[in-house]
């Protein structure tokens, strides 16, 4: 449908009906690229990033102090890095592995010594999470902002089993097994309907997807997969696309599972050897991860047009953002809209430090993919919104609600950032 064409109003949320009758200015919306080093509190000697919230506003990970490793949560809104407390006194280790959106307070999940699952609420208070009987330790790997379900694993002896938590503060959290076979649940979809990870069969890991609430489990590798074993680390908003790595011989290879097919990620120039695909954006437009470059590692970003490219090179060559003295080594996570990337590298002082990168990208309201936000996008948005589809989750927070309507309305009138 061309810009300005007539629309069937019955397919449009009533909030958008006035806009459908008014010509809107077609536009190509691009952000300005940005690099931000996550500030380290006094006394911290290094920092890594583990995850970013679906909307890109929080980064979480681990700070290292002298003899102490602590979970942290950084807010893009305040610019403050908060050291998260331990759930018990005298504990010298914790790490944050997942974080929710601001509307749910940036709830954060992870682990604390002596290997116990932990969660931090919006105020930063720490709460140990339960484990099933006979499980001696565990870790929460990820959570969904949509329904507060979290996934991870627990140890029975030395063998991991995938677990699911329904978080509730300060008490009342329930925990259940995801599988009767050993494995690890590494991630949950933003919609909270699927989890991905690894299922161990005969001691060999295989990438798997679990249906939450259904008890279903399906291996992701297809019949033509080149991998002897594989692990899924992250998944898209609705769980339809997953990324991770496979083992080909003795070497890890970054992989994606899309449209029922397994494929390795490659650098068309041959300069990078992608090792691990760490995360994927909500609709699968971008994938980030870590590649081998000469004798070191390099953070990479992938898209369907350009394949794998070094993140630092993309910033410098495409956007003029040069980072003298920096080496971006690992890209760990990406926001739902594919614009914000969290990772870590070595700063000009030779210190390990976390970062957040913002990359320009197509406006999330450009559902037709023509590079513009116009009347051609109203129909697809209406259909996706009415069905609760992932394409209508414009801010990538796992929720399809009035916030997404506001984003679409603003974009249609010429304001998409």
LUMZA-907737 format. One line per 2 residues: number of its first residue (from 0); their letters; for each residue x, y, z of N, C-alpha, C. Coordinates in steps of 0.02 Angstrom, whole numbers, plus 50000, padded with zeros to 5 digits. Layout:
NUM	A	X Y Z X Y Z X Y Z; ...
! end
This chain:
0	XX	50043 49940 50000 50000 50000 50000 50044 50062 50000; 50030 50109 49958 50071 50169 49953 50052 50219 50007
2	XX	50098 50266 50024 50083 50316 50075 50020 50355 50057; 49977 50364 50107 49917 50403 50097 49857 50364 50071
4	XX	49866 50297 50059 49811 50257 50034 49757 50251 50087; 49695 50238 50065 49640 50230 50112 49649 50166 50152
6	XX	49626 50166 50214 49632 50108 50258 49563 50084 50279; 49558 50020 50297 49498 49994 50327 49500 50009 50402
8	XX	49458 50055 50425 49463 50077 50494 49448 50021 50543; 49412 49969 50522 49396 49915 50568 49459 49878 50590
10	XX	49513 49884 50552 49575 49849 50568 49622 49892 50608; 49603 49954 50623 49648 50000 50657 49625 50011 50729
12	XX	49670 50007 50779 49650 50025 50847 49618 50094 50846; 49565 50103 50885 49527 50166 50880 49571 50226 50897
14	XX	49626 50215 50935 49671 50270 50950 49702 50299 50887; 49709 50256 50835 49744 50277 50775 49697 50300 50720
16	XX	49633 50292 50729 49586 50307 50676 49593 50379 50650; 49599 50430 50693 49607 50498 50667 49669 50505 50623
18	XX	49723 50470 50642 49784 50475 50603 49776 50442 50535; 49736 50389 50532 49727 50354 50468 49690 50397 50418
20	XX	49654 50448 50441 49617 50491 50396 49656 50554 50378; 49716 50561 50408 49757 50620 50397 49822 50600 50364
22	XX	49840 50630 50307 49904 50613 50275 49961 50624 50324; 50005 50575 50328 50063 50581 50372 50125 50588 50330
24	XX	50174 50623 50357 50236 50633 50320 50278 50570 50325; 50292 50540 50267 50336 50483 50266 50405 50505 50289
26	XX	50439 50460 50325 50504 50480 50351 50549 50420 50358; 50613 50431 50355 50662 50380 50370 50694 50400 50436
28	XX	50684 50359 50487 50705 50379 50554 50770 50343 50573; 50820 50381 50593 50883 50354 50613 50906 50387 50678
30	XX	50933 50348 50723 50963 50375 50783 51035 50395 50768; 51064 50432 50815 51135 50447 50812 51172 50393 50852
32	XX	51226 50367 50823 51264 50315 50858 51297 50345 50920; 51303 50304 50971 51331 50328 51035 51367 50271 51070
34	XX	51422 50289 51104 51458 50241 51145 51462 50270 51216; 51445 50228 51265 51447 50251 51334 51482 50199 51377
36	XX	51537 50218 51408 51571 50174 51456 51532 50175 51521; 51514 50116 51546 51476 50112 51609 51523 50134 51666
38	XX	51505 50186 51703 51549 50210 51756 51557 50159 51812; 51617 50155 51838 51631 50109 51894 51634 50148 51959
40	XX	51601 50123 52011 51603 50157 52076 51674 50157 52105; 51685 50201 52153 51750 50205 52186 51769 50137 52215
42	XX	51830 50117 52203 51855 50054 52230 51850 49996 52182; 51808 50002 52130 51801 49948 52081 51862 49948 52034
44	XX	51887 49890 52020 51947 49884 51977 51931 49860 51907; 51871 49832 51896 51851 49811 51829 51776 49798 51829
46	XX	51747 49792 51769 51675 49780 51763 51660 49744 51698; 51612 49697 51701 51587 49665 51641 51512 49676 51637
48	XX	51485 49673 51577 51412 49677 51567 51387 49609 51548; 51330 49590 51576 51301 49525 51562 51236 49531 51523
50	XX	51196 49583 51537 51130 49587 51506 51108 49660 51501; 51060 49672 51456 51029 49737 51449 50954 49727 51451
52	XX	50917 49775 51479 50845 49768 51482 50815 49770 51412; 50756 49742 51401 50727 49740 51334 50720 49809 51302
54	XX	50712 49862 51342 50706 49929 51313 50772 49966 51311; 50826 49934 51333 50893 49964 51330 50910 50012 51384
56	XX	50867 50020 51435 50878 50072 51485 50920 50050 51544; 50928 49985 51554 50970 49959 51609 51023 49912 51581
58	XX	51082 49914 51612 51134 49864 51599 51153 49834 51666; 51161 49768 51668 51181 49734 51730 51240 49689 51716
60	XX	51276 49673 51770 51334 49630 51762 51370 49622 51828; 51437 49626 51825 51477 49614 51885 51534 49663 51890
62	XX	51544 49690 51950 51600 49733 51967 51650 49693 52008; 51714 49708 51998 51766 49677 52039 51797 49729 52084
64	XX	51797 49714 52148 51832 49753 52198 51889 49710 52225; 51928 49737 52269 51982 49698 52299 51952 49641 52341
66	XX	51959 49579 52317 51934 49522 52353 51859 49515 52353; 51825 49549 52308 51752 49550 52311 51725 49560 52240
68	XX	51676 49521 52220 51644 49529 52155 51569 49539 52168; 51542 49594 52140 51474 49614 52158 51432 49627 52096
70	XX	51369 49608 52101 51320 49624 52049 51307 49699 52048; 51292 49726 51989 51274 49797 51983 51217 49806 51934
72	XX	51185 49864 51938 51134 49885 51891 51146 49958 51873; 51154 49972 51808 51166 50040 51784 51104 50065 51748
74	XX	51085 50127 51762 51027 50157 51731 51048 50210 51680; 51023 50204 51619 51037 50255 51569 51002 50321 51585
76	XX	50947 50317 51622 50909 50377 51641 50947 50419 51691; 50974 50387 51742 51009 50424 51795 51084 50426 51785
78	XX	51111 50380 51745 51183 50375 51737 51219 50346 51796; 51181 50319 51844 51210 50294 51906 51219 50218 51903
80	XX	51277 50195 51926 51291 50124 51933 51279 50105 52006; 51229 50062 52018 51211 50042 52085 51241 49974 52101
82	XX	51281 49970 52154 51307 49906 52177 51251 49871 52215; 51232 49812 52193 51176 49777 52223 51200 49739 52285
84	XX	51162 49743 52339 51183 49710 52401 51176 49635 52398; 51212 49601 52442 51204 49529 52449 51144 49513 52492
86	XX	51117 49454 52481 51059 49434 52521 51079 49413 52591; 51142 49400 52601 51167 49381 52668 51234 49415 52680
88	XX	51249 49431 52742 51311 49466 52758 51372 49423 52746; 51427 49457 52730 51491 49422 52724 51500 49384 52659
90	XX	51454 49391 52611 51460 49356 52548 51503 49397 52501; 51552 49366 52469 51600 49404 52429 51592 49393 52354
92	XX	51534 49365 52332 51525 49354 52261 51451 49359 52243; 51436 49397 52190 51370 49396 52160 51377 49420 52088
94	XX	51330 49400 52045 51330 49423 51976 51258 49428 51952; 51243 49482 51917 51176 49492 51888 51176 49465 51817
96	XX	51122 49430 51799 51120 49399 51733 51061 49420 51690; 51011 49454 51719 50953 49476 51680 50920 49534 51715
98	XX	50884 49576 51677 50853 49635 51706 50790 49652 51667; 50739 49677 51703 50675 49693 51672 50673 49767 51653
100	XX	50616 49788 51627 50606 49856 51604 50591 49903 51662; 50595 49970 51652 50581 50017 51706 50511 50011 51736
102	XX	50461 49992 51694 50393 49987 51720 50387 49935 51775; 50433 49886 51775 50434 49836 51829 50494 49847 51874
104	XX	50522 49907 51872 50573 49927 51921 50642 49902 51907; 50655 49876 51848 50722 49851 51835 50740 49791 51878
106	XX	50690 49750 51894 50703 49690 51933 50760 49650 51901; 50806 49628 51942 50868 49597 51919 50875 49528 51948
108	XX	50901 49481 51909 50911 49413 51932 50982 49391 51921; 51003 49340 51959 51071 49316 51952 51088 49263 52003
110	XX	51147 49269 52032 51173 49218 52077 51216 49251 52130; 51221 49220 52188 51267 49242 52240 51300 49181 52271
112	XX	51358 49192 52300 51392 49139 52335 51351 49118 52396; 51346 49054 52413 51382 48997 52384 51343 48963 52328
114	XX	51331 48996 52274 51295 48972 52216 51221 48962 52230; 51189 49018 52246 51117 49018 52260 51083 49068 52214
116	XX	51023 49050 52187 50987 49097 52144 50964 49157 52185; 50969 49216 52155 50955 49278 52190 50918 49326 52144
118	XX	50877 49370 52173 50843 49422 52135 50844 49486 52176; 50848 49543 52139 50849 49609 52170 50788 49648 52145
120	XX	50751 49679 52191 50691 49715 52171 50709 49786 52148; 50658 49826 52136 50669 49894 52109 50709 49937 52156
122	XX	50704 49924 52221 50741 49963 52271 50812 49937 52281; 50828 49882 52248 50894 49853 52254 50901 49803 52311
124	XX	50846 49789 52346 50850 49739 52400 50857 49669 52370; 50898 49628 52403 50913 49561 52378 50870 49508 52412
126	XX	50848 49459 52372 50807 49405 52399 50832 49339 52370; 50851 49292 52414 50868 49225 52391 50805 49192 52364
128	XX	50813 49152 52311 50757 49118 52280 50758 49044 52295; 50700 49011 52297 50697 48941 52319 50725 48893 52267
130	XX	50742 48834 52291 50763 48778 52249 50722 48717 52266; 50711 48672 52218 50674 48611 52234 50713 48568 52284
132	XX	50678 48523 52318 50710 48478 52364 50763 48436 52330; 50820 48428 52363 50875 48389 52335 50921 48428 52290
134	XX	50903 48490 52274 50946 48533 52232 50992 48573 52277; 51057 48569 52265 51105 48598 52312 51127 48668 52294
136	XX	51113 48691 52235 51133 48758 52214 51101 48774 52148; 51105 48838 52127 51074 48856 52064 51086 48928 52046
138	XX	51062 48946 51988 51072 49013 51961 51013 49032 51917; 50990 49095 51923 50940 49121 51877 50976 49156 51820
140	XX	50961 49137 51759 50996 49163 51701 50960 49222 51667; 50893 49223 51669 50857 49273 51630 50786 49278 51657
142	XX	50752 49334 51641 50682 49342 51662 50643 49379 51608; 50577 49370 51610 50532 49404 51565 50498 49462 51600
144	XX	50499 49521 51568 50465 49579 51597 50389 49571 51594; 50365 49528 51548 50293 49522 51537 50258 49488 51595
146	XX	50289 49437 51625 50254 49398 51676 50297 49378 51735; 50358 49405 51739 50403 49391 51796 50423 49318 51801
148	XX	50416 49280 51747 50444 49213 51747 50519 49218 51735; 50556 49176 51769 50629 49174 51762 50651 49103 51750
150	XX	50708 49095 51717 50734 49028 51703 50808 49025 51721; 50831 48964 51731 50901 48952 51748 50912 48878 51759
152	XX	50948 48862 51812 50960 48791 51824 50978 48780 51898; 50972 48717 51918 50991 48696 51985 51034 48633 51980
154	XX	51076 48622 52029 51121 48566 52029 51095 48509 52073; 51091 48450 52044 51079 48389 52082 51145 48352 52082
156	XX	51180 48356 52138 51249 48334 52138 51288 48384 52096; 51319 48360 52043 51355 48405 51997 51320 48412 51931
158	XX	51259 48386 51925 51223 48385 51862 51170 48440 51861; 51171 48484 51810 51122 48539 51806 51055 48515 51778
160	XX	51001 48543 51804 50934 48532 51777 50900 48599 51767; 50865 48608 51711 50833 48673 51697 50774 48686 51744
162	XX	50771 48748 51768 50719 48768 51815 50683 48831 51792; 50622 48839 51817 50583 48899 51805 50557 48926 51871
164	XX	50566 48993 51881 50540 49026 51940 50485 49075 51921; 50433 49079 51962 50383 49132 51956 50397 49180 52014
166	XX	50432 49236 51998 50457 49280 52050 50401 49315 52087; 50411 49323 52153 50365 49360 52195 50404 49387 52254
168	XX	50397 49453 52268 50435 49484 52323 50386 49504 52378; 50407 49499 52442 50472 49473 52465 50473 49397 52472
170	XX	50415 49365 52464 50413 49292 52469 50358 49267 52423; 50352 49201 52418 50299 49172 52378 50322 49148 52310
172	XX	50386 49155 52293 50411 49131 52230 50404 49055 52226; 50381 49030 52169 50376 48958 52158 50429 48937 52108
174	XX	50452 48875 52113 50503 48849 52067 50483 48780 52044; 50493 48766 51979 50475 48702 51950 50529 48681 51901
176	XX	50533 48615 51889 50578 48589 51838 50548 48602 51768; 50592 48618 51720 50571 48626 51651 50577 48560 51612
178	XX	50617 48514 51637 50632 48454 51599 50651 48399 51647; 50640 48337 51626 50662 48280 51666 50733 48260 51648
180	XX	50759 48288 51594 50828 48274 51573 50874 48331 51596; 50938 48317 51606 50985 48369 51626 50990 48424 51573
182	XX	51009 48483 51595 51018 48539 51549 51018 48605 51585; 51019 48659 51546 51019 48727 51572 50972 48769 51531
184	XX	50928 48806 51564 50886 48856 51529 50923 48922 51532; 50947 48946 51475 50988 49006 51473 50947 49070 51464
186	XX	50889 49065 51433 50851 49127 51417 50777 49113 51412; 50738 49166 51420 50666 49163 51413 50645 49218 51364
188	XX	50595 49204 51324 50571 49254 51276 50541 49313 51314; 50542 49373 51283 50513 49432 51315 50439 49423 51330
190	XX	50404 49385 51288 50334 49370 51300 50324 49320 51357; 50377 49286 51377 50373 49239 51432 50339 49173 51415
192	XX	50337 49156 51350 50302 49095 51330 50349 49038 51314; 50413 49052 51302 50461 49001 51282 50528 49013 51317
194	XX	50565 48959 51328 50633 48964 51354 50679 48924 51308; 50742 48944 51306 50791 48907 51266 50852 48893 51308
196	XX	50891 48844 51285 50951 48827 51321 50983 48765 51292; 51003 48720 51336 51036 48658 51315 51006 48599 51352
198	XX	50994 48546 51315 50971 48483 51344 51028 48433 51335; 51046 48399 51388 51104 48354 51386 51080 48282 51378
200	XX	51098 48253 51322 51079 48185 51305 51143 48144 51298; 51151 48095 51341 51212 48055 51340 51274 48098 51353
202	XX	51265 48150 51393 51321 48194 51410 51337 48246 51357; 51299 48248 51302 51311 48295 51247 51256 48348 51247
204	XX	51276 48412 51242 51227 48467 51243 51195 48476 51175; 51130 48488 51175 51093 48502 51113 51047 48562 51125
206	XX	51049 48611 51080 51007 48670 51086 50933 48648 51088; 50895 48679 51134 50826 48657 51144 50782 48717 51158
208	XX	50717 48709 51142 50667 48760 51158 50612 48726 51199; 50595 48757 51256 50541 48731 51299 50480 48776 51294
210	XX	50422 48747 51290 50360 48786 51295 50340 48792 51368; 50339 48853 51393 50323 48863 51464 50249 48854 51475
212	XX	50233 48812 51523 50163 48798 51538 50135 48741 51497; 50172 48719 51446 50147 48665 51403 50184 48599 51415
214	XX	50244 48604 51444 50284 48544 51455 50318 48519 51393; 50314 48556 51338 50344 48533 51275 50418 48551 51273
216	XX	50456 48511 51236 50527 48524 51225 50545 48499 51156; 50580 48541 51117 50600 48521 51050 50671 48542 51037
218	XX	50711 48497 51008 50779 48512 50990 50779 48559 50930; 50826 48607 50929 50826 48659 50878 50865 48639 50815
220	XX	50915 48597 50821 50955 48579 50763 50913 48539 50713; 50917 48558 50649 50882 48520 50598 50925 48462 50573
222	XX	50898 48424 50526 50932 48364 50503 50998 48380 50467; 51004 48441 50441 51065 48459 50404 51114 48498 50446
224	XX	51102 48503 50511 51146 48542 50554 51217 48515 50552; 51267 48560 50546 51336 48538 50544 51366 48525 50613
226	XX	51327 48535 50666 51355 48535 50733 51347 48467 50767; 51400 48449 50804 51398 48388 50844 51361 48400 50910
228	XX	51366 48461 50935 51328 48482 50994 51314 48556 50987; 51268 48583 51027 51249 48653 51019 51216 48678 51083
230	XX	51215 48745 51090 51185 48778 51148 51150 48841 51124; 51087 48851 51144 51051 48913 51129 51057 48959 51190
232	XX	51077 49021 51178 51090 49068 51232 51038 49123 51240; 51006 49143 51186 50955 49196 51189 50903 49182 51135
234	XX	50845 49215 51142 50792 49205 51093 50755 49271 51081; 50717 49274 51028 50682 49334 51007 50620 49346 51051
236	XX	50585 49401 51038 50528 49421 51079 50478 49364 51089; 50460 49330 51035 50410 49277 51040 50441 49207 51040
238	XX	50508 49203 51041 50542 49139 51045 50550 49103 50979; 50534 49136 50923 50537 49102 50858 50607 49099 50829
240	XX	50652 49142 50852 50721 49144 50828 50767 49138 50888; 50816 49094 50884 50863 49085 50939 50934 49088 50913
242	XX	50981 49105 50958 51051 49109 50940 51093 49077 50995; 51154 49060 50977 51200 49029 51025 51263 49007 50989
244	XX	51280 48944 50999 51339 48917 50964 51333 48842 50956; 51370 48817 50907 51375 48745 50897 51448 48725 50898
246	XX	51459 48661 50908 51528 48635 50907 51537 48596 50842; 51585 48619 50803 51603 48587 50740 51674 48562 50748
248	XX	51682 48497 50759 51747 48471 50778 51760 48489 50851; 51811 48529 50863 51825 48549 50933 51816 48625 50941
250	XX	51788 48658 50891 51786 48730 50890 51714 48756 50895; 51702 48807 50937 51635 48837 50939 51623 48881 50878
252	XX	51561 48881 50853 51542 48921 50795 51476 48956 50812; 51474 49022 50803 51413 49060 50816 51357 49035 50771
254	XX	51297 49026 50800 51243 48995 50762 51177 49031 50775; 51131 49023 50727 51063 49046 50736 51015 48991 50713
256	XX	50957 48990 50745 50903 48944 50726 50844 48987 50706; 50827 48985 50642 50777 49029 50614 50738 48992 50560
258	XX	50673 48998 50561 50630 48966 50510 50643 48891 50506; 50656 48860 50563 50666 48788 50565 50733 48764 50539
260	XX	50779 48811 50527 50844 48792 50500 50900 48815 50546; 50954 48776 50546 51014 48793 50584 51066 48821 50536
262	XX	51096 48877 50554 51148 48905 50511 51202 48938 50552; 51263 48936 50526 51320 48969 50558 51324 49041 50534
264	XX	51345 49086 50578 51356 49155 50560 51426 49163 50532; 51433 49200 50478 51498 49207 50446 51513 49280 50431
266	XX	51577 49294 50427 51602 49359 50406 51620 49354 50333; 51586 49392 50289 51600 49386 50217 51672 49404 50199
268	XX	51706 49444 50241 51774 49464 50225 51825 49413 50250; 51805 49369 50295 51851 49320 50322 51895 49346 50377
270	XX	51887 49409 50397 51930 49438 50449 51912 49414 50518; 51849 49394 50528 51826 49372 50593 51802 49300 50590
272	XX	51812 49264 50644 51785 49197 50651 51735 49198 50709; 51671 49205 50694 51621 49211 50747 51618 49148 50791
274	XX	51626 49157 50856 51628 49101 50902 51562 49090 50937; 51531 49144 50962 51470 49139 51001 51422 49194 50982
276	XX	51360 49177 50966 51307 49226 50957 51272 49233 51024; 51281 49290 51057 51259 49298 51126 51186 49318 51132
278	XX	51160 49357 51083 51092 49383 51090 51065 49404 51023; 50998 49409 51019 50963 49427 50958 50910 49479 50976
280	XX	50898 49526 50930 50847 49577 50942 50777 49546 50937; 50727 49585 50956 50660 49559 50963 50632 49525 50902
282	XX	50644 49554 50843 50618 49525 50781 50673 49492 50740; 50732 49486 50769 50786 49450 50736 50826 49490 50686
284	XX	50817 49557 50685 50853 49598 50635 50928 49600 50649; 50947 49600 50712 51018 49603 50730 51035 49549 50780
286	XX	51097 49525 50773 51125 49476 50819 51193 49503 50841; 51210 49493 50904 51276 49514 50929 51311 49455 50960
288	XX	51377 49461 50965 51415 49407 50995 51489 49422 50995; 51528 49369 50998 51601 49374 51004 51634 49332 50951
290	XX	51686 49361 50920 51722 49327 50866 51796 49324 50882; 51830 49278 50850 51903 49275 50854 51932 49320 50800
292	XX	51978 49364 50821 52012 49409 50774 52086 49405 50788; 52123 49376 50742 52195 49364 50754 52202 49322 50817
294	XX	52237 49349 50867 52247 49311 50929 52204 49336 50986; 52155 49379 50970 52112 49407 51022 52039 49396 51003
296	XX	51994 49426 51042 51923 49423 51027 51899 49493 51008; 51841 49495 50975 51811 49559 50955 51736 49552 50957
298	XX	51703 49603 50983 51630 49605 50983 51605 49613 50911; 51552 49577 50893 51526 49584 50825 51451 49597 50826
300	XX	51427 49623 50769 51356 49632 50757 51340 49603 50689; 51284 49569 50683 51263 49537 50621 51195 49565 50599
302	XX	51187 49573 50533 51120 49583 50505 51118 49548 50438; 51058 49541 50411 51050 49501 50350 51084 49532 50290
304	XX	51092 49598 50290 51122 49632 50232 51198 49626 50231; 51230 49634 50289 51303 49638 50291 51337 49578 50323
306	XX	51299 49532 50351 51330 49476 50386 51364 49500 50449; 51417 49465 50469 51453 49481 50531 51503 49537 50518
308	XX	51501 49589 50562 51549 49643 50559 51573 49659 50630; 51634 49681 50635 51661 49700 50700 51625 49763 50725
310	XX	51600 49761 50787 51561 49816 50814 51601 49881 50815; 51664 49878 50835 51704 49938 50838 51715 49968 50769
312	XX	51720 49925 50719 51728 49947 50650 51664 49980 50624; 51607 49952 50642 51543 49981 50622 51536 50051 50651
314	XX	51553 50060 50714 51549 50126 50745 51594 50176 50710; 51655 50156 50694 51703 50203 50664 51688 50217 50591
316	XX	51677 50165 50551 51670 50173 50479 51601 50199 50458; 51550 50174 50492 51482 50193 50471 51456 50255 50506
318	XX	51482 50269 50567 51452 50322 50607 51502 50373 50634; 51565 50365 50618 51615 50414 50639 51629 50415 50714
320	XX	51611 50361 50749 51624 50357 50821 51688 50317 50831; 51743 50352 50841 51807 50319 50851 51821 50315 50926
322	XX	51854 50262 50945 51866 50248 51016 51940 50235 51027; 51982 50288 51026 52054 50279 51034 52071 50243 51099
324	XX	52110 50191 51093 52133 50154 51152 52086 50101 51177; 52023 50101 51152 51975 50051 51173 51980 49988 51129
326	XX	51965 49931 51159 51959 49868 51122 51894 49835 51145; 51843 49835 51102 51778 49806 51119 51782 49731 51107
328	XX	51784 49692 51160 51800 49621 51156 51738 49576 51153; 51686 49593 51192 51628 49549 51198 51564 49590 51193
330	XX	51518 49570 51149 51450 49597 51147 51405 49544 51178; 51374 49559 51235 51338 49508 51273 51263 49508 51263
332	XX	51233 49566 51249 51160 49568 51245 51138 49627 51202; 51075 49625 51179 51048 49678 51136 50976 49690 51155
334	XX	50955 49753 51149 50886 49771 51168 50836 49743 51117; 50772 49745 51136 50721 49717 51093 50716 49750 51025
336	XX	50728 49817 51022 50724 49851 50958 50788 49847 50918; 50839 49814 50945 50902 49804 50909 50948 49863 50907
338	XX	50934 49915 50947 50975 49976 50944 51027 49981 50998; 51016 49951 51056 51062 49958 51112 51098 49891 51125
340	XX	51163 49895 51131 51205 49836 51140 51246 49844 51204; 51247 49793 51245 51288 49793 51306 51345 49743 51298
342	XX	51403 49762 51322 51461 49718 51318 51517 49744 51361; 51576 49719 51349 51633 49743 51387 51697 49735 51346
344	XX	51747 49774 51366 51810 49772 51331 51865 49799 51376; 51918 49822 51345 51975 49851 51382 51979 49925 51364
346	XX	51979 49968 51415 51980 50040 51403 52051 50065 51392; 52060 50130 51377 52127 50156 51362 52177 50147 51419
348	XX	52152 50139 51481 52197 50129 51538 52215 50055 51547; 52190 50012 51502 52205 49941 51507 52161 49905 51557
350	XX	52105 49936 51576 52060 49908 51626 51998 49879 51592; 51976 49822 51616 51915 49791 51590 51854 49832 51612
352	XX	51813 49854 51563 51757 49898 51580 51697 49882 51535; 51637 49889 51564 51575 49876 51527 51556 49937 51486
354	XX	51516 49926 51434 51493 49981 51391 51423 49968 51366; 51391 50023 51344 51328 50018 51306 51337 50057 51242
356	XX	51321 50026 51186 51324 50057 51120 51253 50066 51095; 51239 50124 51065 51176 50135 51030 51192 50141 50956
358	XX	51161 50099 50916 51170 50100 50843 51106 50123 50809; 51112 50166 50758 51053 50183 50719 51022 50120 50689
360	XX	50958 50122 50681 50924 50066 50650 50858 50088 50621; 50827 50046 50581 50762 50063 50554 50713 50078 50611
362	XX	50670 50126 50601 50620 50141 50651 50578 50079 50664; 50566 50060 50727 50527 50000 50740 50456 50003 50713
364	XX	50432 50064 50699 50364 50070 50672 50363 50059 50596; 50421 50051 50565 50424 50039 50493 50412 49964 50481
366	XX	50351 49942 50488 50335 49871 50483 50336 49846 50411; 50329 49891 50363 50331 49870 50294 50402 49860 50269
368	XX	50451 49887 50307 50520 49878 50289 50543 49918 50229; 50507 49973 50212 50526 50012 50154 50570 50072 50172
370	XX	50590 50077 50236 50633 50132 50257 50595 50194 50278; 50528 50191 50277 50487 50249 50295 50431 50228 50342
372	XX	50408 50275 50382 50348 50264 50422 50291 50302 50388; 50242 50266 50364 50190 50296 50324 50125 50257 50334
374	XX	50074 50275 50295 50010 50241 50300 50016 50167 50282; 50069 50149 50246 50079 50079 50228 50092 50036 50290
376	XX	50110 50068 50346 50126 50030 50406 50066 50024 50453; 50013 50062 50441 49956 50062 50487 49921 49994 50488
378	XX	49909 49966 50429 49875 49900 50427 49915 49846 50462; 49980 49837 50445 50019 49785 50480 50022 49796 50555
380	XX	50027 49860 50577 50030 49872 50649 49963 49853 50681; 49908 49871 50649 49842 49855 50676 49833 49780 50685
382	XX	49851 49742 50633 49844 49670 50636 49886 49641 50693; 49950 49664 50696 49994 49638 50748 49970 49658 50818
384	XX	49946 49720 50825 49923 49743 50890 49862 49703 50913; 49814 49694 50869 49752 49659 50887 49764 49586 50905
386	XX	49817 49557 50877 49833 49487 50892 49886 49480 50946; 49912 49537 50972 49964 49534 51022 50030 49508 50994
388	XX	50041 49520 50929 50101 49494 50896 50164 49533 50912; 50221 49500 50902 50285 49529 50919 50299 49592 50879
390	XX	50274 49598 50817 50287 49657 50776 50257 49721 50806; 50206 49713 50848 50176 49772 50880 50211 49792 50944
392	XX	50259 49753 50966 50298 49770 51026 50355 49816 51005; 50339 49879 50992 50387 49924 50960 50446 49943 51004
394	XX	50438 49942 51070 50495 49958 51112 50529 49896 51139; 50507 49837 51117 50542 49775 51134 50541 49756 51206
396	XX	50489 49778 51244 50488 49763 51315 50449 49700 51333; 50424 49665 51283 50387 49604 51296 50313 49616 51308
398	XX	50291 49679 51303 50221 49696 51314 50193 49732 51253; 50133 49714 51233 50098 49749 51179 50043 49789 51212
400	XX	50052 49855 51216 50006 49896 51256 50003 49968 51229; 49975 50013 51269 49966 50082 51246 50031 50118 51232
402	XX	50085 50096 51264 50150 50126 51250 50169 50117 51177; 50154 50057 51150 50170 50044 51080 50126 50084 51033
404	XX	50063 50095 51052 50020 50137 51012 50047 50209 51010; 50070 50233 51067 50097 50301 51070 50159 50307 51026
406	XX	50202 50256 51027 50263 50257 50986 50244 50258 50912; 50195 50215 50894 50175 50212 50824 50142 50278 50802
408	XX	50100 50305 50844 50066 50368 50827 50116 50424 50816; 50166 50429 50861 50217 50481 50854 50257 50471 50790
410	XX	50274 50408 50775 50313 50394 50715 50275 50412 50652; 50210 50398 50653 50169 50412 50595 50163 50487 50582
412	XX	50172 50527 50634 50169 50599 50627 50238 50631 50619; 50288 50588 50610 50355 50614 50594 50403 50615 50651
414	XX	50391 50578 50704 50436 50578 50762 50451 50507 50783; 50507 50481 50760 50527 50413 50779 50599 50415 50800
416	X	50613 50400 50864 50682 50402 50887 50703 50335 50916
! end
